Amino acid sequence: MNVKNIALCYVAGTVGGFANSVVLWLSGMLGITAALGVKLAPAFTAAWLYPRLVWGGLWGFLFLLPFLVDRLYLKGLLLSLAPSAVQLFFIFPEVVDKGILGLSLGTLTPAFVLLFNAIWGLTTAGLLVRLNGSQ
């Protein structure tokens, strides 16, 4: 592990966080989440976006773990389960009082969380492949 790999993982995770945020925001703005009975429609503001970028970068450090180094897209999908678990089992029930799995936002909330975080994982992996070929 070297400084270049650490920096690349943070930057790629931040870009992944941006992709995740844009897709989440667009899904809300276009009414996709509402049409499926899920109350996820954030306003695209700096106050909403900034922490998502920072956390995306921090989650990007998971790509430093030494497994599936030659299969980064699969690794991205697997690693996306970590922020999903935190969102579903800690943030929703404990921080924002939306119940376990965020079910008070709609029964498909867990599926959207998994989808949006998969976008983070795949974007992060894709950027790492593009920039470095691997970690």
GROMACS elastic network, one bead per residue, 0.5 to 0.9 nm:
[ bonds ]
;  ai    aj funct       b0    kb
    1     4     6  0.83003   500
    1     5     6  0.64478   500
    1     6     6  0.73345   500
    1    64     6  0.74870   500
    1   135     6  0.85843   500
    2     5     6  0.54669   500
    2     6     6  0.64144   500
    2     7     6  0.87680   500
    3     6     6  0.50645   500
    3     7     6  0.60782   500
    3     8     6  0.84963   500
    4     7     6  0.51828   500
    4     8     6  0.60454   500
    4     9     6  0.85705   500
    4   135     6  0.89732   500
    5     8     6  0.50382   500
    5     9     6  0.60717   500
    5    10     6  0.85944   500
    5    64     6  0.74929   500
    5   132     6  0.86743   500
    5   135     6  0.58085   500
    6     9     6  0.52696   500
    6    10     6  0.63355   500
    6    11     6  0.87325   500
    6    60     6  0.88411   500
    6    61     6  0.68191   500
    6    63     6  0.89609   500
    6    64     6  0.71797   500
    6   135     6  0.87425   500
    7    10     6  0.51749   500
    7    11     6  0.61336   500
    7    12     6  0.84540   500
    7    61     6  0.88191   500
    8    11     6  0.51467   500
    8    12     6  0.58613   500
    8    13     6  0.83001   500
    8    60     6  0.86522   500
    8   127     6  0.88068   500
    8   128     6  0.69582   500
    8   131     6  0.80094   500
    8   132     6  0.82879   500
    8   135     6  0.79995   500
    9    12     6  0.51417   500
    9    13     6  0.59237   500
    9    14     6  0.84915   500
    9    57     6  0.72152   500
    9    58     6  0.85282   500
    9    59     6  0.86892   500
    9    60     6  0.50412   500
    9    61     6  0.55238   500
    9    62     6  0.80056   500
    9    63     6  0.63367   500
    9    64     6  0.71345   500
    9   124     6  0.77571   500
    9   125     6  0.89504   500
    9   128     6  0.71453   500
    9   135     6  0.78400   500
   10    13     6  0.50925   500
   10    14     6  0.61585   500
   10    15     6  0.87189   500
   10    54     6  0.87776   500
   10    56     6  0.78187   500
   10    58     6  0.61539   500
   10    59     6  0.77481   500
   10    60     6  0.51333   500
   10    61     6  0.60110   500
   11    14     6  0.50353   500
   11    15     6  0.62947   500
   11    16     6  0.85396   500
   11    56     6  0.87886   500
   11    57     6  0.60139   500
   11    60     6  0.76853   500
   11   124     6  0.85030   500
   11   127     6  0.89584   500
   12    15     6  0.50931   500
   12    16     6  0.60805   500
   12    17     6  0.85342   500
   12    56     6  0.84003   500
   12    57     6  0.68833   500
   12    60     6  0.66089   500
   12   123     6  0.76286   500
   12   125     6  0.75038   500
   12   126     6  0.84347   500
   12   127     6  0.57820   500
   12   128     6  0.63174   500
   13    17     6  0.60569   500
   13    18     6  0.85981   500
   13    53     6  0.78997   500
   13    54     6  0.85264   500
   13    55     6  0.81344   500
   13    58     6  0.69248   500
   13    59     6  0.63614   500
   13    61     6  0.75867   500
   13    63     6  0.87940   500
   13   120     6  0.72757   500
   13   121     6  0.79030   500
   13   123     6  0.80157   500
   13   124     6  0.51613   500
   13   125     6  0.84760   500
   13   127     6  0.87928   500
   14    18     6  0.62842   500
   14    19     6  0.87187   500
   14    52     6  0.81129   500
   14    54     6  0.63426   500
   14    55     6  0.74538   500
   14    58     6  0.78147   500
   14    59     6  0.85675   500
   14    60     6  0.73065   500
   14   120     6  0.88076   500
   14   124     6  0.79003   500
   15    19     6  0.62683   500
   15    20     6  0.85637   500
   15    53     6  0.73268   500
   15    56     6  0.75051   500
   15    57     6  0.76676   500
   15   120     6  0.80427   500
   15   123     6  0.72507   500
   15   124     6  0.67051   500
   15   127     6  0.81106   500
   16    19     6  0.50603   500
   16    20     6  0.60691   500
   16    21     6  0.84827   500
   16    53     6  0.80580   500
   16    56     6  0.63263   500
   16    57     6  0.78817   500
   16    60     6  0.83097   500
   16   117     6  0.87877   500
   16   119     6  0.70905   500
   16   121     6  0.66608   500
   16   122     6  0.76152   500
   16   125     6  0.84682   500
   16   127     6  0.83929   500
   17    20     6  0.50356   500
   17    21     6  0.60430   500
   17    22     6  0.86033   500
   17    49     6  0.87811   500
   17    52     6  0.59029   500
   17    54     6  0.78499   500
   17    55     6  0.73489   500
   17    57     6  0.70907   500
   17   117     6  0.84915   500
   17   119     6  0.85839   500
   17   120     6  0.56385   500
   17   121     6  0.88561   500
   17   123     6  0.85151   500
   17   124     6  0.82740   500
   18    21     6  0.50336   500
   18    22     6  0.61216   500
   18    23     6  0.86198   500
   18    49     6  0.77370   500
   18    52     6  0.73907   500
   18    53     6  0.59557   500
   18    56     6  0.77847   500
   18   120     6  0.80002   500
   19    22     6  0.52066   500
   19    23     6  0.62141   500
   19    24     6  0.85097   500
   19   116     6  0.87470   500
   19   119     6  0.68986   500
   19   120     6  0.64421   500
   19   123     6  0.70430   500
   20    23     6  0.53784   500
   20    24     6  0.61106   500
   20    25     6  0.85752   500
   20    52     6  0.86783   500
   20    56     6  0.87782   500
   20   115     6  0.89936   500
   20   116     6  0.54384   500
   20   117     6  0.65017   500
   20   118     6  0.82589   500
   20   119     6  0.56304   500
   20   120     6  0.51834   500
   20   121     6  0.89446   500
   20   123     6  0.84372   500
   21    24     6  0.50644   500
   21    25     6  0.59744   500
   21    26     6  0.84377   500
   21    44     6  0.84719   500
   21    49     6  0.69938   500
   21    52     6  0.71654   500
   21    53     6  0.83206   500
   21   116     6  0.79760   500
   21   120     6  0.87109   500
   22    25     6  0.51012   500
   22    26     6  0.59626   500
   22    27     6  0.84118   500
   22    44     6  0.82347   500
   23    26     6  0.50715   500
   23    27     6  0.59538   500
   23    28     6  0.85471   500
   23   116     6  0.71538   500
   23   119     6  0.82677   500
   24    27     6  0.51488   500
   24    28     6  0.63449   500
   24    29     6  0.86347   500
   24    33     6  0.87872   500
   24    40     6  0.77765   500
   24    41     6  0.74440   500
   24    42     6  0.77574   500
   24   112     6  0.86345   500
   24   116     6  0.65686   500
   25    28     6  0.51694   500
   25    29     6  0.59963   500
   25    30     6  0.84731   500
   25    40     6  0.83434   500
   25    41     6  0.61958   500
   25    42     6  0.58350   500
   25    43     6  0.69365   500
   25    44     6  0.64797   500
   26    30     6  0.57930   500
   26    31     6  0.82114   500
   26    32     6  0.83208   500
   26    41     6  0.82437   500
   27    30     6  0.53885   500
   27    31     6  0.61177   500
   27    32     6  0.50320   500
   27    33     6  0.58472   500
   27    34     6  0.85981   500
   27    40     6  0.82035   500
   27    41     6  0.72127   500
   28    31     6  0.50697   500
   28    32     6  0.60321   500
   28    33     6  0.55663   500
   28    34     6  0.69509   500
   28    39     6  0.81565   500
   28    40     6  0.59536   500
   28    42     6  0.66511   500
   28    43     6  0.86403   500
   29    32     6  0.77295   500
   29    33     6  0.87095   500
   29    41     6  0.63047   500
   29    42     6  0.80234   500
   29    43     6  0.83023   500
   30    33     6  0.81727   500
   30    34     6  0.87849   500
   31    34     6  0.51223   500
   31    35     6  0.59134   500
   31    36     6  0.86323   500
   31    41     6  0.79168   500
   32    35     6  0.51692   500
   32    36     6  0.65103   500
   32    37     6  0.88755   500
   32    38     6  0.86123   500
   33    36     6  0.52519   500
   33    37     6  0.63951   500
   33    38     6  0.50128   500
   33    39     6  0.65759   500
   33    40     6  0.61508   500
   33    41     6  0.72636   500
   33   108     6  0.88056   500
   33   109     6  0.86885   500
   33   112     6  0.81434   500
   34    38     6  0.50897   500
   34    39     6  0.58616   500
   34    40     6  0.72812   500
   34    41     6  0.78456   500
   35    38     6  0.74525   500
   36    39     6  0.89517   500
   36   106     6  0.83223   500
   36   108     6  0.73390   500
   37   105     6  0.79916   500
   37   106     6  0.55641   500
   37   107     6  0.73933   500
   37   108     6  0.72594   500
   37   109     6  0.86295   500
   38    41     6  0.86026   500
   38   103     6  0.88274   500
   38   104     6  0.88182   500
   38   105     6  0.54579   500
   38   107     6  0.70893   500
   38   108     6  0.63422   500
   38   109     6  0.59509   500
   38   112     6  0.85570   500
   39   104     6  0.86022   500
   39   106     6  0.64361   500
   39   109     6  0.81041   500
   40   105     6  0.71735   500
   40   106     6  0.88677   500
   40   109     6  0.80422   500
   40   112     6  0.89323   500
   42    45     6  0.85494   500
   42    48     6  0.78108   500
   43    48     6  0.73679   500
   44    47     6  0.84780   500
   44    48     6  0.66062   500
   44    49     6  0.67992   500
   45    48     6  0.52409   500
   45    49     6  0.60233   500
   45    50     6  0.84357   500
   46    50     6  0.56330   500
   46    51     6  0.87260   500
   47    50     6  0.58235   500
   47    51     6  0.73314   500
   48    51     6  0.65928   500
   48    52     6  0.70493   500
   49    52     6  0.52410   500
   49    53     6  0.63367   500
   49    54     6  0.88878   500
   50    53     6  0.52286   500
   50    54     6  0.63922   500
   50    55     6  0.86954   500
   51    54     6  0.50527   500
   51    55     6  0.59925   500
   51    56     6  0.83043   500
   52    55     6  0.51820   500
   52    56     6  0.58969   500
   52    57     6  0.85541   500
   53    57     6  0.62388   500
   53    58     6  0.86806   500
   54    57     6  0.51537   500
   54    58     6  0.62727   500
   54    59     6  0.86632   500
   55    59     6  0.59986   500
   55    60     6  0.83410   500
   56    59     6  0.51666   500
   56    60     6  0.61421   500
   56    83     6  0.89239   500
   56   120     6  0.75011   500
   56   124     6  0.89393   500
   57    61     6  0.70837   500
   58    61     6  0.56416   500
   58    62     6  0.79995   500
   59    62     6  0.57487   500
   59    63     6  0.81218   500
   59    79     6  0.85539   500
   59    80     6  0.86916   500
   59    82     6  0.83676   500
   59    83     6  0.73393   500
   60    63     6  0.57219   500
   60    64     6  0.79630   500
   60    79     6  0.89619   500
   60   121     6  0.84126   500
   60   124     6  0.71424   500
   61    64     6  0.55413   500
   61    65     6  0.78576   500
   62    65     6  0.56457   500
   62    79     6  0.69725   500
   63    66     6  0.78742   500
   63    67     6  0.86660   500
   63    69     6  0.86042   500
   63    72     6  0.83585   500
   63    75     6  0.76655   500
   63    76     6  0.76690   500
   63    79     6  0.77019   500
   63   124     6  0.86951   500
   63   125     6  0.81251   500
   63   135     6  0.76473   500
   64    67     6  0.85931   500
   64    69     6  0.89472   500
   64   135     6  0.70842   500
   65    68     6  0.87413   500
   65    69     6  0.85026   500
   66    69     6  0.64528   500
   67    70     6  0.83931   500
   67    71     6  0.87595   500
   67    75     6  0.77486   500
   68    71     6  0.50697   500
   68    72     6  0.64019   500
   68    74     6  0.75533   500
   68    75     6  0.59063   500
   69    72     6  0.60266   500
   69    75     6  0.77427   500
   69   134     6  0.66071   500
   69   135     6  0.70519   500
   70    73     6  0.89753   500
   70    75     6  0.89278   500
   70   133     6  0.89415   500
   70   134     6  0.68761   500
   71    74     6  0.55925   500
   71    75     6  0.61935   500
   71    76     6  0.87073   500
   71   134     6  0.87091   500
   72    76     6  0.59251   500
   72    77     6  0.86016   500
   72   122     6  0.83062   500
   72   124     6  0.89852   500
   72   125     6  0.53765   500
   72   126     6  0.76585   500
   72   128     6  0.80576   500
   72   129     6  0.73275   500
   72   134     6  0.72893   500
   72   135     6  0.88281   500
   73    77     6  0.63777   500
   73    78     6  0.86990   500
   73   121     6  0.75404   500
   73   122     6  0.57000   500
   73   123     6  0.86230   500
   73   124     6  0.86365   500
   73   125     6  0.54235   500
   73   126     6  0.68927   500
   73   129     6  0.87740   500
   74    77     6  0.51495   500
   74    78     6  0.62430   500
   74    79     6  0.85248   500
   74   121     6  0.88070   500
   74   122     6  0.81358   500
   74   125     6  0.85269   500
   75    78     6  0.51031   500
   75    79     6  0.59294   500
   75    80     6  0.84303   500
   75   121     6  0.78395   500
   75   122     6  0.85628   500
   75   125     6  0.75812   500
   76    79     6  0.50890   500
   76    80     6  0.60091   500
   76    81     6  0.89353   500
   76   118     6  0.73146   500
   76   119     6  0.88597   500
   76   120     6  0.78616   500
   76   122     6  0.52645   500
   76   123     6  0.80716   500
   76   124     6  0.69595   500
   76   125     6  0.55033   500
   76   126     6  0.86918   500
   77    80     6  0.51755   500
   77    81     6  0.70822   500
   77   117     6  0.82907   500
   77   118     6  0.55021   500
   77   119     6  0.83182   500
   77   120     6  0.85874   500
   77   121     6  0.53955   500
   77   122     6  0.63231   500
   77   125     6  0.87579   500
   78    81     6  0.56518   500
   78    82     6  0.79220   500
   78   118     6  0.83751   500
   78   121     6  0.78820   500
   79    82     6  0.56865   500
   79    83     6  0.78549   500
   79   118     6  0.85026   500
   79   121     6  0.65614   500
   80    83     6  0.58845   500
   80    84     6  0.63818   500
   80    85     6  0.87790   500
   80   114     6  0.75582   500
   80   116     6  0.89392   500
   80   117     6  0.53019   500
   80   118     6  0.53735   500
   80   119     6  0.82344   500
   80   120     6  0.68912   500
   80   121     6  0.51331   500
   80   122     6  0.84068   500
   81    85     6  0.59939   500
   81    86     6  0.86517   500
   81   114     6  0.70999   500
   81   117     6  0.73788   500
   81   118     6  0.77718   500
   81   121     6  0.88572   500
   82    85     6  0.52046   500
   82    86     6  0.63920   500
   82    87     6  0.87140   500
   82   117     6  0.89390   500
   83    86     6  0.50262   500
   83    87     6  0.60889   500
   83    88     6  0.85243   500
   83   114     6  0.89269   500
   83   117     6  0.69765   500
   84    87     6  0.51030   500
   84    88     6  0.60168   500
   84    89     6  0.83381   500
   84   110     6  0.82661   500
   84   113     6  0.60905   500
   84   114     6  0.58721   500
   84   116     6  0.87626   500
   84   117     6  0.62934   500
   84   118     6  0.87782   500
   85    88     6  0.51461   500
   85    89     6  0.56718   500
   85    90     6  0.76230   500
   85   101     6  0.86610   500
   85   114     6  0.88290   500
   86    89     6  0.54392   500
   86    90     6  0.51796   500
   86    91     6  0.62728   500
   86    92     6  0.85451   500
   87    90     6  0.56999   500
   87    92     6  0.59003   500
   87    93     6  0.86074   500
   87   101     6  0.76739   500
   87   102     6  0.82912   500
   87   113     6  0.76958   500
   88    91     6  0.63922   500
   88    92     6  0.56376   500
   88    93     6  0.73725   500
   88    99     6  0.86058   500
   88   100     6  0.63096   500
   88   102     6  0.61234   500
   88   109     6  0.88705   500
   88   110     6  0.68808   500
   88   113     6  0.77352   500
   89    92     6  0.65640   500
   89    93     6  0.63740   500
   89    94     6  0.79840   500
   89    99     6  0.86148   500
   89   100     6  0.58079   500
   89   101     6  0.59418   500
   89   102     6  0.83282   500
   90    93     6  0.56260   500
   90    94     6  0.53590   500
   90    95     6  0.69215   500
   90   100     6  0.78607   500
   90   101     6  0.86086   500
   91    94     6  0.54994   500
   91    96     6  0.62652   500
   91    97     6  0.80852   500
   91    98     6  0.85170   500
   91   100     6  0.89542   500
   91   102     6  0.85799   500
   92    95     6  0.59927   500
   92    96     6  0.52905   500
   92    97     6  0.58483   500
   92    99     6  0.58683   500
   92   100     6  0.63386   500
   92   101     6  0.64446   500
   92   102     6  0.50597   500
   92   103     6  0.86455   500
   93    96     6  0.63837   500
   93    98     6  0.52938   500
   93   101     6  0.71605   500
   93   102     6  0.66790   500
   94    97     6  0.56828   500
   94    98     6  0.79950   500
   94    99     6  0.77719   500
   94   100     6  0.84252   500
   95    98     6  0.83093   500
   96    99     6  0.83475   500
   96   102     6  0.89860   500
   97   100     6  0.85997   500
   97   102     6  0.82174   500
   97   104     6  0.88123   500
   98   101     6  0.78873   500
   98   103     6  0.67158   500
   98   104     6  0.53204   500
   98   105     6  0.66898   500
   99   103     6  0.59116   500
   99   104     6  0.60043   500
   99   105     6  0.85499   500
  100   103     6  0.64110   500
  100   104     6  0.83961   500
  101   104     6  0.84025   500
  101   107     6  0.87987   500
  101   109     6  0.71925   500
  101   110     6  0.58709   500
  102   105     6  0.56657   500
  102   106     6  0.73216   500
  102   107     6  0.81566   500
  102   109     6  0.61969   500
  102   110     6  0.70086   500
  103   106     6  0.50666   500
  103   107     6  0.52507   500
  103   108     6  0.76261   500
  103   109     6  0.62443   500
  103   110     6  0.75926   500
  104   107     6  0.75000   500
  104   109     6  0.85810   500
  105   108     6  0.83467   500
  105   109     6  0.63935   500
  106   109     6  0.54571   500
  106   110     6  0.86919   500
  107   110     6  0.73502   500
  107   111     6  0.85692   500
  108   111     6  0.53313   500
  108   112     6  0.64891   500
  108   113     6  0.88223   500
  109   112     6  0.51673   500
  109   113     6  0.61852   500
  109   114     6  0.86675   500
  110   113     6  0.50419   500
  110   114     6  0.61884   500
  110   115     6  0.85737   500
  111   114     6  0.51470   500
  111   115     6  0.61333   500
  111   116     6  0.86420   500
  112   116     6  0.59754   500
  112   117     6  0.83708   500
  113   116     6  0.52691   500
  113   117     6  0.60506   500
  113   118     6  0.83827   500
  114   117     6  0.52589   500
  114   118     6  0.59602   500
  114   119     6  0.86611   500
  115   118     6  0.50117   500
  115   119     6  0.63779   500
  115   120     6  0.88538   500
  116   119     6  0.51104   500
  116   120     6  0.66079   500
  116   121     6  0.89453   500
  117   121     6  0.62762   500
  117   122     6  0.86231   500
  118   122     6  0.60271   500
  118   123     6  0.83359   500
  119   122     6  0.52343   500
  119   123     6  0.58966   500
  119   124     6  0.83184   500
  120   123     6  0.52929   500
  120   124     6  0.59867   500
  120   125     6  0.84993   500
  121   124     6  0.51867   500
  121   125     6  0.60596   500
  121   126     6  0.84644   500
  122   125     6  0.50566   500
  122   126     6  0.59079   500
  122   127     6  0.85270   500
  123   126     6  0.50081   500
  123   127     6  0.61403   500
  123   128     6  0.85757   500
  124   127     6  0.53041   500
  124   128     6  0.62759   500
  124   129     6  0.86947   500
  125   128     6  0.51084   500
  125   129     6  0.61672   500
  125   130     6  0.85841   500
  125   134     6  0.86890   500
  126   129     6  0.50998   500
  126   130     6  0.61175   500
  126   131     6  0.85750   500
  127   131     6  0.59389   500
  127   132     6  0.82010   500
  128   131     6  0.51770   500
  128   132     6  0.56016   500
  128   133     6  0.65283   500
  128   134     6  0.61198   500
  128   135     6  0.67614   500
  129   132     6  0.54676   500
  129   134     6  0.53303   500
  129   135     6  0.79307   500
  130   133     6  0.59064   500
  130   134     6  0.83764   500
  131   134     6  0.80926   500
  132   135     6  0.63747   500
